[in-house]
Amino acid sequence: MSNNQTQSIKMPPYKIQTVFLEELVSGSELIEFLRVEIPYGKEYGRIPFARVLYAFNGVEQKKQFP
């Protein structure tokens, strides 16, 4: 039996603001930045993280990076 216990943390509701990056030019022809998703909470304002969505060789990738 493990001594480790997990505890669920209740997150406040938040919304996602999407910024489209159609005009942004990448330094590579293989990577195209598509959009940025920025979460913000009603009580806390903007959360200091964002997710960048991109396409590699013309195909949108399922894995994004913060």
CHARMM-style PDB file with segment names, atoms N, HN, CA, C and O in Angstrom:
ATOM      1  N   MET     1       0.846  -1.176   0.000  1.00  0.00      PROA
ATOM      2  CA  MET     1       0.000   0.000   0.000  1.00  0.00      PROA
ATOM      3  C   MET     1       0.893   1.242   0.000  1.00  0.00      PROA
ATOM      4  O   MET     1       1.900   1.295   0.705  1.00  0.00      PROA
ATOM      5  N   SER     2       0.521   2.205  -0.775  1.00  0.00      PROA
ATOM      6  HN  SER     2      -0.297   2.162  -1.348  1.00  0.00      PROA
ATOM      7  CA  SER     2       1.309   3.418  -0.915  1.00  0.00      PROA
ATOM      8  C   SER     2       0.915   4.456   0.131  1.00  0.00      PROA
ATOM      9  O   SER     2      -0.253   4.565   0.505  1.00  0.00      PROA
ATOM     10  N   ASN     3       1.903   5.216   0.597  1.00  0.00      PROA
ATOM     11  HN  ASN     3       2.851   5.128   0.293  1.00  0.00      PROA
ATOM     12  CA  ASN     3       1.632   6.306   1.528  1.00  0.00      PROA
ATOM     13  C   ASN     3       1.228   7.585   0.804  1.00  0.00      PROA
ATOM     14  O   ASN     3       0.791   8.550   1.432  1.00  0.00      PROA
ATOM     15  N   ASN     4       1.375   7.588  -0.514  1.00  0.00      PROA
ATOM     16  HN  ASN     4       1.730   6.804  -1.024  1.00  0.00      PROA
ATOM     17  CA  ASN     4       1.030   8.769  -1.297  1.00  0.00      PROA
ATOM     18  C   ASN     4      -0.478   8.853  -1.483  1.00  0.00      PROA
ATOM     19  O   ASN     4      -1.138   7.854  -1.768  1.00  0.00      PROA
ATOM     20  N   GLN     5      -1.006  10.043  -1.319  1.00  0.00      PROA
ATOM     21  HN  GLN     5      -0.470  10.855  -1.088  1.00  0.00      PROA
ATOM     22  CA  GLN     5      -2.431  10.259  -1.518  1.00  0.00      PROA
ATOM     23  C   GLN     5      -2.605  11.423  -2.473  1.00  0.00      PROA
ATOM     24  O   GLN     5      -1.844  12.391  -2.433  1.00  0.00      PROA
ATOM     25  N   THR     6      -3.591  11.329  -3.317  1.00  0.00      PROA
ATOM     26  HN  THR     6      -4.208  10.543  -3.349  1.00  0.00      PROA
ATOM     27  CA  THR     6      -3.883  12.433  -4.219  1.00  0.00      PROA
ATOM     28  C   THR     6      -5.105  13.171  -3.704  1.00  0.00      PROA
ATOM     29  O   THR     6      -6.004  12.584  -3.102  1.00  0.00      PROA
ATOM     30  N   GLN     7      -5.116  14.464  -3.953  1.00  0.00      PROA
ATOM     31  HN  GLN     7      -4.385  14.941  -4.442  1.00  0.00      PROA
ATOM     32  CA  GLN     7      -6.214  15.297  -3.499  1.00  0.00      PROA
ATOM     33  C   GLN     7      -6.677  16.127  -4.686  1.00  0.00      PROA
ATOM     34  O   GLN     7      -5.867  16.784  -5.340  1.00  0.00      PROA
ATOM     35  N   SER     8      -7.951  16.102  -4.962  1.00  0.00      PROA
ATOM     36  HN  SER     8      -8.609  15.568  -4.430  1.00  0.00      PROA
ATOM     37  CA  SER     8      -8.452  16.883  -6.078  1.00  0.00      PROA
ATOM     38  C   SER     8      -8.467  18.358  -5.699  1.00  0.00      PROA
ATOM     39  O   SER     8      -8.817  18.725  -4.578  1.00  0.00      PROA
ATOM     40  N   ILE     9      -8.081  19.190  -6.651  1.00  0.00      PROA
ATOM     41  HN  ILE     9      -7.796  18.892  -7.562  1.00  0.00      PROA
ATOM     42  CA  ILE     9      -8.058  20.631  -6.441  1.00  0.00      PROA
ATOM     43  C   ILE     9      -9.153  21.229  -7.295  1.00  0.00      PROA
ATOM     44  O   ILE     9      -9.218  20.976  -8.498  1.00  0.00      PROA
ATOM     45  N   LYS    10     -10.003  22.011  -6.688  1.00  0.00      PROA
ATOM     46  HN  LYS    10      -9.950  22.217  -5.711  1.00  0.00      PROA
ATOM     47  CA  LYS    10     -11.091  22.638  -7.416  1.00  0.00      PROA
ATOM     48  C   LYS    10     -10.566  23.895  -8.101  1.00  0.00      PROA
ATOM     49  O   LYS    10     -10.093  24.816  -7.435  1.00  0.00      PROA
ATOM     50  N   MET    11     -10.648  23.932  -9.410  1.00  0.00      PROA
ATOM     51  HN  MET    11     -11.032  23.184  -9.951  1.00  0.00      PROA
ATOM     52  CA  MET    11     -10.187  25.088 -10.173  1.00  0.00      PROA
ATOM     53  C   MET    11     -11.358  26.041 -10.384  1.00  0.00      PROA
ATOM     54  O   MET    11     -12.482  25.604 -10.631  1.00  0.00      PROA
ATOM     55  N   PRO    12     -11.093  27.351 -10.284  1.00  0.00      PROA
ATOM     56  CA  PRO    12     -12.158  28.290 -10.593  1.00  0.00      PROA
ATOM     57  C   PRO    12     -12.477  28.242 -12.082  1.00  0.00      PROA
ATOM     58  O   PRO    12     -11.606  27.915 -12.889  1.00  0.00      PROA
ATOM     59  N   PRO    13     -13.695  28.558 -12.450  1.00  0.00      PROA
ATOM     60  CA  PRO    13     -14.030  28.523 -13.881  1.00  0.00      PROA
ATOM     61  C   PRO    13     -13.198  29.561 -14.631  1.00  0.00      PROA
ATOM     62  O   PRO    13     -12.931  30.652 -14.127  1.00  0.00      PROA
ATOM     63  N   TYR    14     -12.808  29.204 -15.810  1.00  0.00      PROA
ATOM     64  HN  TYR    14     -13.024  28.317 -16.220  1.00  0.00      PROA
ATOM     65  CA  TYR    14     -12.038  30.123 -16.638  1.00  0.00      PROA
ATOM     66  C   TYR    14     -12.483  30.007 -18.081  1.00  0.00      PROA
ATOM     67  O   TYR    14     -13.116  29.028 -18.475  1.00  0.00      PROA
ATOM     68  N   LYS    15     -12.147  31.013 -18.861  1.00  0.00      PROA
ATOM     69  HN  LYS    15     -11.632  31.809 -18.542  1.00  0.00      PROA
ATOM     70  CA  LYS    15     -12.465  31.036 -20.281  1.00  0.00      PROA
ATOM     71  C   LYS    15     -11.157  31.104 -21.058  1.00  0.00      PROA
ATOM     72  O   LYS    15     -10.107  31.423 -20.501  1.00  0.00      PROA
ATOM     73  N   ILE    16     -11.232  30.806 -22.329  1.00  0.00      PROA
ATOM     74  HN  ILE    16     -12.085  30.547 -22.781  1.00  0.00      PROA
ATOM     75  CA  ILE    16     -10.053  30.829 -23.199  1.00  0.00      PROA
ATOM     76  C   ILE    16     -10.215  31.961 -24.209  1.00  0.00      PROA
ATOM     77  O   ILE    16     -11.214  32.031 -24.925  1.00  0.00      PROA
ATOM     78  N   GLN    17      -9.226  32.840 -24.258  1.00  0.00      PROA
ATOM     79  HN  GLN    17      -8.414  32.783 -23.677  1.00  0.00      PROA
ATOM     80  CA  GLN    17      -9.186  33.873 -25.293  1.00  0.00      PROA
ATOM     81  C   GLN    17      -8.266  33.357 -26.398  1.00  0.00      PROA
ATOM     82  O   GLN    17      -7.141  32.943 -26.119  1.00  0.00      PROA
ATOM     83  N   THR    18      -8.725  33.378 -27.633  1.00  0.00      PROA
ATOM     84  HN  THR    18      -9.639  33.715 -27.860  1.00  0.00      PROA
ATOM     85  CA  THR    18      -7.940  32.888 -28.762  1.00  0.00      PROA
ATOM     86  C   THR    18      -7.454  34.060 -29.596  1.00  0.00      PROA
ATOM     87  O   THR    18      -8.230  34.931 -29.988  1.00  0.00      PROA
ATOM     88  N   VAL    19      -6.150  34.065 -29.859  1.00  0.00      PROA
ATOM     89  HN  VAL    19      -5.519  33.358 -29.541  1.00  0.00      PROA
ATOM     90  CA  VAL    19      -5.539  35.085 -30.711  1.00  0.00      PROA
ATOM     91  C   VAL    19      -5.016  34.364 -31.951  1.00  0.00      PROA
ATOM     92  O   VAL    19      -4.152  33.494 -31.847  1.00  0.00      PROA
ATOM     93  N   PHE    20      -5.534  34.721 -33.114  1.00  0.00      PROA
ATOM     94  HN  PHE    20      -6.237  35.428 -33.199  1.00  0.00      PROA
ATOM     95  CA  PHE    20      -5.111  34.089 -34.359  1.00  0.00      PROA
ATOM     96  C   PHE    20      -3.840  34.757 -34.873  1.00  0.00      PROA
ATOM     97  O   PHE    20      -3.714  35.980 -34.834  1.00  0.00      PROA
ATOM     98  N   LEU    21      -2.918  33.960 -35.347  1.00  0.00      PROA
ATOM     99  HN  LEU    21      -3.020  32.966 -35.380  1.00  0.00      PROA
ATOM    100  CA  LEU    21      -1.596  34.447 -35.745  1.00  0.00      PROA
ATOM    101  C   LEU    21      -1.397  34.356 -37.253  1.00  0.00      PROA
ATOM    102  O   LEU    21      -0.338  33.934 -37.720  1.00  0.00      PROA
ATOM    103  N   GLU    22      -2.399  34.745 -38.003  1.00  0.00      PROA
ATOM    104  HN  GLU    22      -3.259  35.088 -37.625  1.00  0.00      PROA
ATOM    105  CA  GLU    22      -2.328  34.623 -39.460  1.00  0.00      PROA
ATOM    106  C   GLU    22      -1.216  35.478 -40.062  1.00  0.00      PROA
ATOM    107  O   GLU    22      -0.620  35.097 -41.070  1.00  0.00      PROA
ATOM    108  N   GLU    23      -0.936  36.617 -39.462  1.00  0.00      PROA
ATOM    109  HN  GLU    23      -1.420  36.927 -38.644  1.00  0.00      PROA
ATOM    110  CA  GLU    23       0.048  37.540 -40.013  1.00  0.00      PROA
ATOM    111  C   GLU    23       1.469  37.258 -39.536  1.00  0.00      PROA
ATOM    112  O   GLU    23       2.420  37.825 -40.075  1.00  0.00      PROA
ATOM    113  N   LEU    24       1.633  36.393 -38.532  1.00  0.00      PROA
ATOM    114  HN  LEU    24       0.861  35.933 -38.093  1.00  0.00      PROA
ATOM    115  CA  LEU    24       2.955  36.133 -37.967  1.00  0.00      PROA
ATOM    116  C   LEU    24       3.774  35.269 -38.922  1.00  0.00      PROA
ATOM    117  O   LEU    24       3.317  34.216 -39.367  1.00  0.00      PROA
ATOM    118  N   VAL    25       4.975  35.718 -39.230  1.00  0.00      PROA
ATOM    119  HN  VAL    25       5.346  36.573 -38.869  1.00  0.00      PROA
ATOM    120  CA  VAL    25       5.858  34.982 -40.132  1.00  0.00      PROA
ATOM    121  C   VAL    25       6.831  34.174 -39.295  1.00  0.00      PROA
ATOM    122  O   VAL    25       7.469  34.703 -38.384  1.00  0.00      PROA
ATOM    123  N   SER    26       6.943  32.898 -39.604  1.00  0.00      PROA
ATOM    124  HN  SER    26       6.425  32.469 -40.344  1.00  0.00      PROA
ATOM    125  CA  SER    26       7.864  32.017 -38.906  1.00  0.00      PROA
ATOM    126  C   SER    26       9.237  32.102 -39.560  1.00  0.00      PROA
ATOM    127  O   SER    26       9.351  32.462 -40.731  1.00  0.00      PROA
ATOM    128  N   GLY    27      10.271  31.771 -38.806  1.00  0.00      PROA
ATOM    129  HN  GLY    27      10.178  31.478 -37.854  1.00  0.00      PROA
ATOM    130  CA  GLY    27      11.624  31.753 -39.351  1.00  0.00      PROA
ATOM    131  C   GLY    27      11.883  30.517 -40.187  1.00  0.00      PROA
ATOM    132  O   GLY    27      12.951  30.394 -40.788  1.00  0.00      PROA
ATOM    133  N   SER    28      10.934  29.603 -40.238  1.00  0.00      PROA
ATOM    134  HN  SER    28      10.067  29.703 -39.750  1.00  0.00      PROA
ATOM    135  CA  SER    28      11.083  28.355 -40.973  1.00  0.00      PROA
ATOM    136  C   SER    28       9.870  28.162 -41.888  1.00  0.00      PROA
ATOM    137  O   SER    28       8.755  28.552 -41.543  1.00  0.00      PROA
ATOM    138  N   GLU    29      10.094  27.575 -43.018  1.00  0.00      PROA
ATOM    139  HN  GLU    29      11.000  27.258 -43.297  1.00  0.00      PROA
ATOM    140  CA  GLU    29       8.980  27.284 -43.923  1.00  0.00      PROA
ATOM    141  C   GLU    29       8.189  26.060 -43.470  1.00  0.00      PROA
ATOM    142  O   GLU    29       7.056  25.865 -43.908  1.00  0.00      PROA
ATOM    143  N   LEU    30       8.766  25.238 -42.603  1.00  0.00      PROA
ATOM    144  HN  LEU    30       9.686  25.396 -42.247  1.00  0.00      PROA
ATOM    145  CA  LEU    30       8.100  24.022 -42.153  1.00  0.00      PROA
ATOM    146  C   LEU    30       7.098  24.270 -41.029  1.00  0.00      PROA
ATOM    147  O   LEU    30       6.118  23.535 -40.899  1.00  0.00      PROA
ATOM    148  N   ILE    31       7.337  25.307 -40.210  1.00  0.00      PROA
ATOM    149  HN  ILE    31       8.133  25.904 -40.315  1.00  0.00      PROA
ATOM    150  CA  ILE    31       6.478  25.571 -39.055  1.00  0.00      PROA
ATOM    151  C   ILE    31       5.675  26.838 -39.289  1.00  0.00      PROA
ATOM    152  O   ILE    31       6.218  27.875 -39.668  1.00  0.00      PROA
ATOM    153  N   GLU    32       4.364  26.735 -39.055  1.00  0.00      PROA
ATOM    154  HN  GLU    32       3.923  25.892 -38.747  1.00  0.00      PROA
ATOM    155  CA  GLU    32       3.474  27.879 -39.173  1.00  0.00      PROA
ATOM    156  C   GLU    32       2.714  28.011 -37.851  1.00  0.00      PROA
ATOM    157  O   GLU    32       2.021  27.082 -37.437  1.00  0.00      PROA
ATOM    158  N   PHE    33       2.844  29.164 -37.191  1.00  0.00      PROA
ATOM    159  HN  PHE    33       3.407  29.919 -37.528  1.00  0.00      PROA
ATOM    160  CA  PHE    33       2.118  29.409 -35.954  1.00  0.00      PROA
ATOM    161  C   PHE    33       0.688  29.799 -36.302  1.00  0.00      PROA
ATOM    162  O   PHE    33       0.466  30.716 -37.094  1.00  0.00      PROA
ATOM    163  N   LEU    34      -0.285  29.103 -35.712  1.00  0.00      PROA
ATOM    164  HN  LEU    34      -0.104  28.358 -35.069  1.00  0.00      PROA
ATOM    165  CA  LEU    34      -1.687  29.293 -36.065  1.00  0.00      PROA
ATOM    166  C   LEU    34      -2.425  30.216 -35.109  1.00  0.00      PROA
ATOM    167  O   LEU    34      -3.038  31.197 -35.528  1.00  0.00      PROA
ATOM    168  N   ARG    35      -2.362  29.893 -33.814  1.00  0.00      PROA
ATOM    169  HN  ARG    35      -1.863  29.096 -33.473  1.00  0.00      PROA
ATOM    170  CA  ARG    35      -3.091  30.686 -32.832  1.00  0.00      PROA
ATOM    171  C   ARG    35      -2.516  30.446 -31.441  1.00  0.00      PROA
ATOM    172  O   ARG    35      -1.784  29.485 -31.204  1.00  0.00      PROA
ATOM    173  N   VAL    36      -2.870  31.352 -30.525  1.00  0.00      PROA
ATOM    174  HN  VAL    36      -3.465  32.133 -30.717  1.00  0.00      PROA
ATOM    175  CA  VAL    36      -2.481  31.260 -29.124  1.00  0.00      PROA
ATOM    176  C   VAL    36      -3.754  31.235 -28.303  1.00  0.00      PROA
ATOM    177  O   VAL    36      -4.670  32.022 -28.543  1.00  0.00      PROA
ATOM    178  N   GLU    37      -3.814  30.335 -27.335  1.00  0.00      PROA
ATOM    179  HN  GLU    37      -3.069  29.696 -27.140  1.00  0.00      PROA
ATOM    180  CA  GLU    37      -4.957  30.255 -26.426  1.00  0.00      PROA
ATOM    181  C   GLU    37      -4.506  30.731 -25.051  1.00  0.00      PROA
ATOM    182  O   GLU    37      -3.581  30.171 -24.464  1.00  0.00      PROA
ATOM    183  N   ILE    38      -5.172  31.779 -24.537  1.00  0.00      PROA
ATOM    184  HN  ILE    38      -5.924  32.234 -25.014  1.00  0.00      PROA
ATOM    185  CA  ILE    38      -4.800  32.380 -23.262  1.00  0.00      PROA
ATOM    186  C   ILE    38      -5.974  32.204 -22.293  1.00  0.00      PROA
ATOM    187  O   ILE    38      -7.053  32.748 -22.529  1.00  0.00      PROA
ATOM    188  N   PRO    39      -5.772  31.441 -21.193  1.00  0.00      PROA
ATOM    189  CA  PRO    39      -6.859  31.276 -20.235  1.00  0.00      PROA
ATOM    190  C   PRO    39      -6.946  32.489 -19.301  1.00  0.00      PROA
ATOM    191  O   PRO    39      -5.931  33.104 -18.973  1.00  0.00      PROA
ATOM    192  N   TYR    40      -8.140  32.816 -18.889  1.00  0.00      PROA
ATOM    193  HN  TYR    40      -8.965  32.317 -19.155  1.00  0.00      PROA
ATOM    194  CA  TYR    40      -8.317  33.860 -17.874  1.00  0.00      PROA
ATOM    195  C   TYR    40      -9.494  33.484 -16.988  1.00  0.00      PROA
ATOM    196  O   TYR    40     -10.493  32.932 -17.449  1.00  0.00      PROA
ATOM    197  N   GLY    41      -9.353  33.791 -15.728  1.00  0.00      PROA
ATOM    198  HN  GLY    41      -8.541  34.240 -15.354  1.00  0.00      PROA
ATOM    199  CA  GLY    41     -10.391  33.473 -14.761  1.00  0.00      PROA
ATOM    200  C   GLY    41     -11.176  34.712 -14.389  1.00  0.00      PROA
ATOM    201  O   GLY    41     -10.655  35.826 -14.425  1.00  0.00      PROA
ATOM    202  N   LYS    42     -12.411  34.513 -14.038  1.00  0.00      PROA
ATOM    203  HN  LYS    42     -12.835  33.608 -14.009  1.00  0.00      PROA
ATOM    204  CA  LYS    42     -13.291  35.635 -13.682  1.00  0.00      PROA
ATOM    205  C   LYS    42     -12.765  36.366 -12.451  1.00  0.00      PROA
ATOM    206  O   LYS    42     -12.795  37.595 -12.393  1.00  0.00      PROA
ATOM    207  N   GLU    43     -12.288  35.614 -11.476  1.00  0.00      PROA
ATOM    208  HN  GLU    43     -12.263  34.615 -11.523  1.00  0.00      PROA
ATOM    209  CA  GLU    43     -11.820  36.215 -10.230  1.00  0.00      PROA
ATOM    210  C   GLU    43     -10.354  36.629 -10.279  1.00  0.00      PROA
ATOM    211  O   GLU    43      -9.954  37.548  -9.565  1.00  0.00      PROA
ATOM    212  N   TYR    44      -9.552  35.976 -11.101  1.00  0.00      PROA
ATOM    213  HN  TYR    44      -9.877  35.229 -11.682  1.00  0.00      PROA
ATOM    214  CA  TYR    44      -8.107  36.170 -11.049  1.00  0.00      PROA
ATOM    215  C   TYR    44      -7.541  36.931 -12.241  1.00  0.00      PROA
ATOM    216  O   TYR    44      -6.364  37.293 -12.225  1.00  0.00      PROA
ATOM    217  N   GLY    45      -8.322  37.179 -13.250  1.00  0.00      PROA
ATOM    218  HN  GLY    45      -9.277  36.885 -13.263  1.00  0.00      PROA
ATOM    219  CA  GLY    45      -7.808  37.835 -14.448  1.00  0.00      PROA
ATOM    220  C   GLY    45      -7.026  36.854 -15.307  1.00  0.00      PROA
ATOM    221  O   GLY    45      -7.278  35.649 -15.264  1.00  0.00      PROA
ATOM    222  N   ARG    46      -6.093  37.357 -16.075  1.00  0.00      PROA
ATOM    223  HN  ARG    46      -5.889  38.335 -16.110  1.00  0.00      PROA
ATOM    224  CA  ARG    46      -5.316  36.485 -16.963  1.00  0.00      PROA
ATOM    225  C   ARG    46      -4.427  35.547 -16.168  1.00  0.00      PROA
ATOM    226  O   ARG    46      -3.795  35.939 -15.187  1.00  0.00      PROA
ATOM    227  N   ILE    47      -4.393  34.321 -16.605  1.00  0.00      PROA
ATOM    228  HN  ILE    47      -4.907  34.003 -17.402  1.00  0.00      PROA
ATOM    229  CA  ILE    47      -3.506  33.321 -16.022  1.00  0.00      PROA
ATOM    230  C   ILE    47      -2.200  33.402 -16.811  1.00  0.00      PROA
ATOM    231  O   ILE    47      -2.253  33.444 -18.040  1.00  0.00      PROA
ATOM    232  N   PRO    48      -1.023  33.426 -16.163  1.00  0.00      PROA
ATOM    233  CA  PRO    48       0.227  33.733 -16.863  1.00  0.00      PROA
ATOM    234  C   PRO    48       0.786  32.595 -17.724  1.00  0.00      PROA
ATOM    235  O   PRO    48       1.998  32.382 -17.762  1.00  0.00      PROA
ATOM    236  N   PHE    49      -0.081  31.879 -18.400  1.00  0.00      PROA
ATOM    237  HN  PHE    49      -1.065  32.051 -18.369  1.00  0.00      PROA
ATOM    238  CA  PHE    49       0.351  30.814 -19.296  1.00  0.00      PROA
ATOM    239  C   PHE    49      -0.476  30.895 -20.573  1.00  0.00      PROA
ATOM    240  O   PHE    49      -1.597  31.403 -20.568  1.00  0.00      PROA
ATOM    241  N   ALA    50       0.080  30.398 -21.645  1.00  0.00      PROA
ATOM    242  HN  ALA    50       0.991  29.986 -21.649  1.00  0.00      PROA
ATOM    243  CA  ALA    50      -0.649  30.353 -22.915  1.00  0.00      PROA
ATOM    244  C   ALA    50      -0.233  29.091 -23.653  1.00  0.00      PROA
ATOM    245  O   ALA    50       0.824  28.519 -23.387  1.00  0.00      PROA
ATOM    246  N   ARG    51      -1.076  28.667 -24.578  1.00  0.00      PROA
ATOM    247  HN  ARG    51      -1.935  29.132 -24.794  1.00  0.00      PROA
ATOM    248  CA  ARG    51      -0.765  27.486 -25.388  1.00  0.00      PROA
ATOM    249  C   ARG    51      -0.679  27.936 -26.845  1.00  0.00      PROA
ATOM    250  O   ARG    51      -1.583  28.591 -27.362  1.00  0.00      PROA
ATOM    251  N   VAL    52       0.417  27.574 -27.489  1.00  0.00      PROA
ATOM    252  HN  VAL    52       1.152  27.041 -27.069  1.00  0.00      PROA
ATOM    253  CA  VAL    52       0.640  27.942 -28.888  1.00  0.00      PROA
ATOM    254  C   VAL    52       0.311  26.751 -29.765  1.00  0.00      PROA
ATOM    255  O   VAL    52       0.850  25.662 -29.566  1.00  0.00      PROA
ATOM    256  N   LEU    53      -0.575  26.951 -30.741  1.00  0.00      PROA
ATOM    257  HN  LEU    53      -1.012  27.836 -30.902  1.00  0.00      PROA
ATOM    258  CA  LEU    53      -0.927  25.892 -31.674  1.00  0.00      PROA
ATOM    259  C   LEU    53      -0.232  26.183 -33.000  1.00  0.00      PROA
ATOM    260  O   LEU    53      -0.170  27.330 -33.441  1.00  0.00      PROA
ATOM    261  N   TYR    54       0.280  25.153 -33.617  1.00  0.00      PROA
ATOM    262  HN  TYR    54       0.229  24.221 -33.258  1.00  0.00      PROA
ATOM    263  CA  TYR    54       1.088  25.340 -34.825  1.00  0.00      PROA
ATOM    264  C   TYR    54       0.872  24.211 -35.814  1.00  0.00      PROA
ATOM    265  O   TYR    54       0.318  23.164 -35.478  1.00  0.00      PROA
ATOM    266  N   ALA    55       1.318  24.441 -37.035  1.00  0.00      PROA
ATOM    267  HN  ALA    55       1.769  25.291 -37.308  1.00  0.00      PROA
ATOM    268  CA  ALA    55       1.278  23.414 -38.083  1.00  0.00      PROA
ATOM    269  C   ALA    55       2.709  23.105 -38.485  1.00  0.00      PROA
ATOM    270  O   ALA    55       3.537  24.007 -38.615  1.00  0.00      PROA
ATOM    271  N   PHE    56       2.988  21.846 -38.679  1.00  0.00      PROA
ATOM    272  HN  PHE    56       2.316  21.113 -38.573  1.00  0.00      PROA
ATOM    273  CA  PHE    56       4.300  21.404 -39.153  1.00  0.00      PROA
ATOM    274  C   PHE    56       4.117  20.819 -40.541  1.00  0.00      PROA
ATOM    275  O   PHE    56       3.370  19.859 -40.729  1.00  0.00      PROA
ATOM    276  N   ASN    57       4.796  21.396 -41.501  1.00  0.00      PROA
ATOM    277  HN  ASN    57       5.403  22.176 -41.349  1.00  0.00      PROA
ATOM    278  CA  ASN    57       4.715  20.945 -42.887  1.00  0.00      PROA
ATOM    279  C   ASN    57       3.264  20.979 -43.386  1.00  0.00      PROA
ATOM    280  O   ASN    57       2.837  20.111 -44.148  1.00  0.00      PROA
ATOM    281  N   GLY    58       2.514  22.001 -42.941  1.00  0.00      PROA
ATOM    282  HN  GLY    58       2.861  22.706 -42.322  1.00  0.00      PROA
ATOM    283  CA  GLY    58       1.146  22.184 -43.399  1.00  0.00      PROA
ATOM    284  C   GLY    58       0.089  21.400 -42.643  1.00  0.00      PROA
ATOM    285  O   GLY    58      -1.094  21.505 -42.964  1.00  0.00      PROA
ATOM    286  N   VAL    59       0.489  20.608 -41.633  1.00  0.00      PROA
ATOM    287  HN  VAL    59       1.450  20.523 -41.372  1.00  0.00      PROA
ATOM    288  CA  VAL    59      -0.455  19.789 -40.875  1.00  0.00      PROA
ATOM    289  C   VAL    59      -0.504  20.284 -39.434  1.00  0.00      PROA
ATOM    290  O   VAL    59       0.518  20.310 -38.748  1.00  0.00      PROA
ATOM    291  N   GLU    60      -1.711  20.684 -38.968  1.00  0.00      PROA
ATOM    292  HN  GLU    60      -2.541  20.663 -39.525  1.00  0.00      PROA
ATOM    293  CA  GLU    60      -1.837  21.151 -37.585  1.00  0.00      PROA
ATOM    294  C   GLU    60      -1.502  20.007 -36.631  1.00  0.00      PROA
ATOM    295  O   GLU    60      -1.989  18.887 -36.786  1.00  0.00      PROA
ATOM    296  N   GLN    61      -0.671  20.307 -35.651  1.00  0.00      PROA
ATOM    297  HN  GLN    61      -0.276  21.217 -35.524  1.00  0.00      PROA
ATOM    298  CA  GLN    61      -0.216  19.301 -34.693  1.00  0.00      PROA
ATOM    299  C   GLN    61      -1.192  19.197 -33.526  1.00  0.00      PROA
ATOM    300  O   GLN    61      -1.752  20.202 -33.087  1.00  0.00      PROA
ATOM    301  N   LYS    62      -1.392  17.992 -33.032  1.00  0.00      PROA
ATOM    302  HN  LYS    62      -0.937  17.176 -33.389  1.00  0.00      PROA
ATOM    303  CA  LYS    62      -2.301  17.781 -31.913  1.00  0.00      PROA
ATOM    304  C   LYS    62      -1.649  18.175 -30.591  1.00  0.00      PROA
ATOM    305  O   LYS    62      -2.334  18.608 -29.664  1.00  0.00      PROA
ATOM    306  N   LYS    63      -0.332  18.028 -30.502  1.00  0.00      PROA
ATOM    307  HN  LYS    63       0.224  17.676 -31.255  1.00  0.00      PROA
ATOM    308  CA  LYS    63       0.381  18.414 -29.292  1.00  0.00      PROA
ATOM    309  C   LYS    63       0.835  19.862 -29.441  1.00  0.00      PROA
ATOM    310  O   LYS    63       1.446  20.233 -30.443  1.00  0.00      PROA
ATOM    311  N   GLN    64       0.525  20.679 -28.425  1.00  0.00      PROA
ATOM    312  HN  GLN    64       0.028  20.377 -27.611  1.00  0.00      PROA
ATOM    313  CA  GLN    64       0.929  22.073 -28.444  1.00  0.00      PROA
ATOM    314  C   GLN    64       1.963  22.281 -27.353  1.00  0.00      PROA
ATOM    315  O   GLN    64       2.236  21.383 -26.558  1.00  0.00      PROA
ATOM    316  N   PHE    65       2.534  23.478 -27.326  1.00  0.00      PROA
ATOM    317  HN  PHE    65       2.312  24.208 -27.972  1.00  0.00      PROA
ATOM    318  CA  PHE    65       3.491  23.763 -26.277  1.00  0.00      PROA
ATOM    319  C   PHE    65       3.125  25.059 -25.577  1.00  0.00      PROA
ATOM    320  O   PHE    65       2.611  25.992 -26.194  1.00  0.00      PROA
ATOM    321  N   PRO    66       3.406  25.104 -24.242  1.00  0.00      PROA
ATOM    322  CA  PRO    66       3.080  26.310 -23.478  1.00  0.00      PROA
ATOM    323  C   PRO    66       4.116  27.397 -23.710  1.00  0.00      PROA
ATOM    324  OT1 PRO    66       4.006  28.486 -23.147  1.00  0.00      PROA
TER     325      PRO     66
END
